[in-house]
Amino acid sequence: MKTKVCDQLGISVPIFGFSHCRDVVAAVSAAGGLGILGATTFDPDKLEIELRWLDEHLQDRPYGVNVLMADSRTEGAVEDLERMIPQGHREFVERLNQKFAIPPLREDALSSGSIYQNMELRSTHGWARPQLEVVWRHRARLLVSALGAPPPDVVDRAHKLGMKIGGMTGSARHAQKHIAAGADLVIAAGNEGAGHNSDVATMVLVPEVVDAAGNVPVLAAGGIGNGRQIAAALALGAEGVWLGSIWLPTAESDLEEGSIEQLLSAGSHDTVRTKSWSGKPTRFLRNPWIDAWEERDAPEPLPTPLQRMLIAPSYRRIVAARMTELMSIPVGQAVGQIRQRQRVRDVMLDLQREYLDAMTRLNSIQSVT
Ligand SMILES: Cc1cc2nc3c(=O)[nH]c(=O)nc-3n(C[C@H](O)[C@H](O)[C@H](O)COP(=O)(O)O)c2cc1C
């Protein structure tokens, strides 16, 4: 399964594993793939701790970091942005707080390092820049930006430090923007996948992006939970695959036990694409909080980053009160294929075994005709 990106990044299999959990990231890289730490939730101090840990644990093995760099128009003082949130939206959220009996936040409920602090600004350049100052001090080999291409100085700095640049994209047009901005690879994130994704299904998006990307390698993301789908992605022209959902219930994952149980019993129909989290369409496991935003009395979600600012206080209360049934878990339709809690290493081995079986089957079809 060795492809061009394996040589480019010094890995043995072109399986990229996205996670906010450093143990998962390290385990993917240790198993021959490339783990990418989703840094969005970390303030610079916490990110420093995570990257230092990865440097120490992975030594020569490569890993990557993912930051959100949304349109820089979203930069601005929190107070200015707060004023842009309509009163009607605030009242709707307050009605939800009451409907679901979400308890008020105790002062000590969330530690200062909690990933649920500072949720409001996570997609702005203002949030990403200090994170990047930390990234530069560490050994990440790949810097991936989501929701927008990084500015030229960021690309230059990364390249000078020997890092490759990757861009998450949901369309051929955005892939070309990333490439024009200096991306060394692009990740085509199709509609089936967790988190922010495309209006277009992976099966259609990947060949479109491959055709638009020229010589720049493309990774397929969204809906891949089995080696058969890796074979399909490579057949579509991808040089590798980027997986997110599959790691959530692994033994190394730091996800809440209750959330893991929900995921293991969920089917492929149980996810929903909603703007109610960040203002941009994002795929989550369906839950009553998300469903409430689809009801007739619900206002249209606000643009990024206002929607996140609007719901952040309620979400912190949900997390602090451990209301698992309302915690929004980003997950893709591949959740229906994930049935057991396994170690990352075993997931990686299964994916490769399934890929080989699929290739054997394809080759046998070819030889019959
Ligand atoms: C819990 C979770 C959080 C995610 N957060 C981000 C993120 O912060 N930035 C990003 O670029 N992608 C994020 N993603 C999306 C992944 O990078 C990836 O595109 C997606 O998971 C691929 O589809 P799959 O879930 O079907 O494997 C997230 C995915 C998951 C499962």
The ligand as a MOL file (V3000), in Angstrom:
LIG
                    3D

  0  0  0     0  0            999 V3000
M  V30 BEGIN CTAB
M  V30 COUNTS 31 33 0 0 0
M  V30 BEGIN ATOM
M  V30 1 C -14.0720 14.1160 17.1110 0
M  V30 2 C -13.6750 14.7250 15.8030 0
M  V30 3 C -13.2740 16.0460 15.7820 0
M  V30 4 C -12.8700 16.6270 14.5800 0
M  V30 5 N -12.3850 17.9100 14.5980 0
M  V30 6 C -11.7660 18.3770 13.4840 0
M  V30 7 C -11.0000 19.5730 13.5390 0
M  V30 8 O -10.8800 20.2220 14.5770 0
M  V30 9 N -10.3810 19.9840 12.4040 0
M  V30 10 C -10.4670 19.2640 11.2330 0
M  V30 11 O -9.8620 19.6570 10.2480 0
M  V30 12 N -11.1830 18.1240 11.1650 0
M  V30 13 C -11.8140 17.6610 12.2600 0
M  V30 14 N -12.4850 16.4750 12.2070 0
M  V30 15 C -12.6900 15.8070 10.9120 0
M  V30 16 C -11.5240 14.8910 10.5270 0
M  V30 17 O -10.3700 15.6360 10.2910 0
M  V30 18 C -11.8460 14.1000 9.2730 0
M  V30 19 O -12.0300 14.9550 8.1730 0
M  V30 20 C -13.0600 13.2030 9.3740 0
M  V30 21 O -13.1510 12.6070 10.6340 0
M  V30 22 C -12.9790 12.1350 8.2880 0
M  V30 23 O -14.1390 11.4100 8.1830 0
M  V30 24 P -14.4740 10.1320 9.1190 0
M  V30 25 O -14.9050 10.7070 10.3960 0
M  V30 26 O -15.5760 9.4490 8.3700 0
M  V30 27 O -13.2380 9.2950 9.2190 0
M  V30 28 C -12.9180 15.8720 13.3770 0
M  V30 29 C -13.3180 14.5410 13.4200 0
M  V30 30 C -13.6910 13.9480 14.6090 0
M  V30 31 C -14.1090 12.5100 14.6230 0
M  V30 END ATOM
M  V30 BEGIN BOND
M  V30 1 1 1 2
M  V30 2 1 2 3
M  V30 3 2 2 30
M  V30 4 2 3 4
M  V30 5 1 4 5
M  V30 6 1 4 28
M  V30 7 2 5 6
M  V30 8 1 6 7
M  V30 9 1 6 13
M  V30 10 2 7 8
M  V30 11 1 7 9
M  V30 12 1 9 10
M  V30 13 2 10 11
M  V30 14 1 10 12
M  V30 15 2 12 13
M  V30 16 1 13 14
M  V30 17 1 14 15
M  V30 18 1 14 28
M  V30 19 1 15 16
M  V30 20 1 16 17
M  V30 21 1 16 18
M  V30 22 1 18 19
M  V30 23 1 18 20
M  V30 24 1 20 21
M  V30 25 1 20 22
M  V30 26 1 22 23
M  V30 27 1 23 24
M  V30 28 2 24 25
M  V30 29 1 24 26
M  V30 30 1 24 27
M  V30 31 2 28 29
M  V30 32 1 29 30
M  V30 33 1 30 31
M  V30 END BOND
M  V30 END CTAB
M  END
